[in-house]
């Protein structure tokens, strides 16, 4: 594993997803990420079936070390401030004003370390009419217009993973990396602010561009119509996804794979514009044909005709796929208390070297003595 951020120390005082996700992305690149947690309970995302090691917590906290400190306590706050003096980055995702009450406001920490990159992640920003509102993933998705693009109007319900949380963490890490690069030239720290609303509006940029440039308000089927994307159930109850895009050769290949070359002679489907306009009719035609063969047969036919496709896997199937196995996506390590721990590796490789090394998410306060010892050694 090539640790491009080796030597960078990050103090993460994050909870749930946004702050921990930002910290994990930096840890995956080799940063020394120290997770500061509340004694006894830790990150609230830890709680699970009477324990403190939930799958949710595990998802966003690998490659870190944990120390439990109550920064309202004078002695613990002193340790926290000592950590800040030696840090490069600090990350928090509290509501505006909370960090100041915990002795972790920007002004207080920057007085200790002028070179500190201070990252604050919020729901709606640090000021404005919504600044003090609580925000979670679905709230940010809805406020940004993104959720409206995911909801099936015929069966309206929230779907999918916590995308706004994860994307906010991604944008925070992106901002931190920019500030670290600038600091190499100026030797001064920056404040990095990311709100979930801003992050998801930017992630939803395509919808806003269509509106601002053409007055078009996109809906849940707008992109799939233009990109000509389909999901089809096969005879064995398994599913396959198609992304036909614009090249005509893909449609010719699909028609051949289906044994239905006359498909493109139908005036509804003979042009790209026609296929977009008549996508509902196309779905009916494809659905009938795909229901006649099992998925394995369709995968073979589609690959032979170079049609953009993939099996629509469940999570238990993905890592067994030959390409996923070739890329060594699943990696594991041993934790002294938890035992064998498996995860999906970082997608970023440097110079062809895959990041196959990982440390398991820490149990609460696992590295307290180790971190204090390192801190005292540096102070000598």
N, C-alpha and C positions, 0 to 999 in steps of 0.2 A: 504494500500500500504506500503510495506516494503522498506524504502529508504536506501539502502546499501551504497550510496555515500553521505548521509547527512553530512554536515559539509565541503564538498569539494566545493570550489568556482571556477568557470570557467568563464574566460572572453573570449567571442567569438567575434572575429572581422571578421566573415565570410560572404560571399555573395553566392548567387545562391544555390548550393547543397552541395558540399563536406564538407566545414567547418561547415555550419549549421547542416548537418546530423550527424557529429561527436558530435557537441554540444548537439543535441537532444538525442542521444543515452545515453550520460552521464546524461542529465536532466531526462530521463525516469527512471534512477536508483537512482534519488534523489539528484543529484548535484544541487547546486545553480548556474544556468547558466545566466550570464548577457550578453545580446547581445548588442554590441556597434555598432551603425549605424550612417550613415551620416545624419545630420539635413536636414529636408525637403523632402528627397527622401528615405532614409533608404536603406535597402538591395534592389538591383535592381530587385530581384525576387518578390518584393511586387507589382510592377506596374501591374494593371489589370483593364481594362474598366474604366479608369479615377480615380481609387482608389488605395489604397496601402495595399490590403489584398487578394492577389491572391490565388487560390487553390494551386499553386506551392509553394508559401511562407508558407502557412498553413501546408503543408505536413511535412516540416522539422524544424518547429520552435515552437512546443508546449512545455509547461513546462518551458518556459524561461521568463525573464524580459528584457525590452528594455530601453536603454538610448541612446539618440542622442548626439554625440560628434564629433566635427571636430578636429581631432588630429593635424591638421596643425595650429590651433588656440592655442595661448599660454595658455589661461585660460582652455580651454577644454583639452589640453594635460596634464595639471597639474592634472585635475580630473582623467583622464585616468591613469596616473602614480600612483595616490593614489589607484586606484582600483587594479592595478597590485601589489602594495606592500602587499595587503591583499589576493591576489589570490593564488590558487594552480596550476591552469592550464591556459594557454593562447593558443587560436587556431586562426590561420589565413590561408587563402587559396589564397593569392595574388601571382602574378608572382614574381619570385626572384628579390629582390631589392626594391620592392614597400614598404614593411613593414618598411624598414630603412628610406625611405622618409617620412613616416607617424609617425615617432617617436616610432615605434613598432618593431624595429629590436631586435634580440636575445641579442646582447651585451648590448644594452641600457636597456632592461627590466631585464636582469639578474643582472645588477648592482643595480637595485632597489630591487630585490628579488632573492637571490641565490637559494632558494628552488623551484623556479618556473619550472613547466613542460612546455616547450615551444614547441608547435606543429605547424609545417609548412607543408601545403599540396600544392603541385604543380602539374603541368601537366606532365612534363618530368624530374623533378629533379632540383636541385639547380645549377648544372653545366653540362657541356657537350654541344655538338653541337646543341641540341634542347631546351636548358634550357629556352630560352626567347620566344619560340613559344607559341602562344595561344593554349589552349587545352580545349575542351568540351567533353561531353560524347561520341559522335560518333567517335571523333578523337582518344580517348583512346581505345575504343573498337576495332577500326581498327588497330591501331599500335600494340596492344597486340595479334593480331590474333584471338581474340574472335568473332569479327563481322563476320568473314568469316564462322564461325560455325552456324550463325543464318540466313544467307541470302539464300533464295530459289533461286537456279541457274536459274530456269525457270521463275521466276518473281523477279529479283533482286531489292530490295528496303529495306531501313532501317526499322526494326520492333522493337517493344517492348519498355519498359520503359527505363529511364536513369540509367542503371545498373552500369556503370563505376563510375558515380558520387556517387551513393549510396554506392557502395562497397568501394570506396576510403574513404568515411566518416566512414564506419564500421572499416576498417583497422586502421584508425587514432585513433578511440576510443579504439581499442584493444591495440595499442601501448601506448596510454596514461595510460591505466589501469596498464600495466606492469611497466611503469615508476613510477607511484604512489606507487605501491607495493614496488619497490626497495627503494624509498625515505623514506619509513617507517624505513628502516634499516640504510641508509646512511645519511639522512637528507639533501641530495643534489638533486637538480633538474637535469633533462636531457633535451636534445633537441630530439624531435620526428619528423622525416621526413618521409613523405609518398608522393609518386608521383602517379598520376593516371595510368601511364604506368606500374609501378612496381606492383601496386595493382591488375590491371587486368591481368598481366602476372601470378601472383600467383593464382588468381581466376581461371585462365585458365590452371592450373597446369596439369590436366589430359592429355590435348592435348600435352603439352611439354614432359610429361613422355613417352607417346607413341612414340613420335619422337625420344627422346634421348635414349630410351631403345631398340626400335624395328625399328627405321627408318620409322615409319608410320606417314604419314601426314593426320590428321583427317579432315573430311569434315562435312557438315551439317547433313548428314544422318549416320555418323559413330556410334555415341552413340546410337541413336534409333534402329539401326540394332542389335547391340550387346545386348542392354537391352530389345529388342523386345517391343518397345513402339508404340502405335497406337492411332489415334483419328478417330472416326467414326461418321458420320452423321446418325441420326435416322429418322424414318418416319415422325416425326413432325418437322423436321428441327433443332432439338436440337442435341447436340453433347455429346459424352461420350469418356473418355480417358481410355486406358488400358496400364498397365505396366506388361508384362508377365514374365520378368526376366528369371531365369534359372530353377527353380523347375518344373519338369514335371507335377506335380499335377495341376498347374495353367492352363496349356494347356488342360488337361483332363477336368477340370472344365469348361473352356470356350467352349469346344466342346459340353459338355452336356447342357450348358446354351443356346447354339445356336440350340440345337436339331439336331446336325450334328456330332455324335460320330465318323463317318468314316473319319473326317478331318485328324486325325493323322495316318490314314492308307495310305494316299496319300504319295508316296515316297518323294515328295518335302518337306513335312512337318513332317515326321515321327521322325526326330531328331532335336536337337537344332541347330546343324550346318546347317542342311538343311533349317530350318526356317530362319536363318540369311541370308543364301545365296539367298534364294528365297523370301525375304520379299516383293518385289513388287508384286509377284503372290499372296502372302497371303493377301496383302491389297485389291486386287481385289475381293478375295473370301469373306473377312470380310465385305467389303463395300456393297456387294450385299445382304448379310444376314441381316446386321444391318439396312439397309434401309427399311426393311419390318415391323418393330415394332417401336412404340414411345419410347422415352427415359425412361419414367417411367417403362415400361415393362422390358426393358433391365436392368435397375438398380435392379429391383427385382430379375430377373433371375441371374445376376452376383453375387449379394450378397448371394443368396442361395447356390451358388457353390464356394463361398470363392475366387472369382477371384479379383485380385488387380485392382480396377477401381475407377473412380470418374466422376460425371457429369462435363463437361467442361463449367463452369459457366461464365457468364458475371459478372462484378463487382456488378451490382444491385441484383444479385441472391445470391452471396456468403454469405452475412450476415444474410440471411433468412434461410439458411440451418440449420437443427436441431442441428447438432454438433457445428456449429459456435455460435448459440444462447446459447447452453449449456455452452460453454466456455466463454460466455459474451465478445465476441470480439469487439462488438460495444459499446463504452462508450460515455458519453456526459458530458458537463458542461455548466455553464452559464457565459457569459462574459458581463460586465456592458455596453459595447457599441455595441458589435456584437450580443448579445443575445445567444440563445441556439447554442452550437457548438458540433458537433459529430465527432468522429474519431475512428480509430482502435487501441486498446490498445497495449502496449508493450507485446511481447510474453513471457517474462521472469517472472516466478513466483518464490517466495521464500517460502519454508515451506508450500506449498500449498495455499498461499495467492495470489490471482490474483491482478495485478496492475490496479484497477478500477478507481483510482482517476487521474485526469488530469486537467491542466489549459490550456486555449485556447492560441494560439499564440498571442503575445502582439501586440497592435497597436503601431505605431512608437512613441517612447519616452514615452510610457505609464507609466513607472516606474521611470522617471527621479528624481522627488522630493523624492520618497521613497528611492532610491539608494543613493542619496546624503546625506539624513538624516542618513541612516545607517552608511555611510562612516564617517561622522562627529562625530557620537557617538563613533565609535571605536577609533577615533583619540584623544578623550578627555583623 
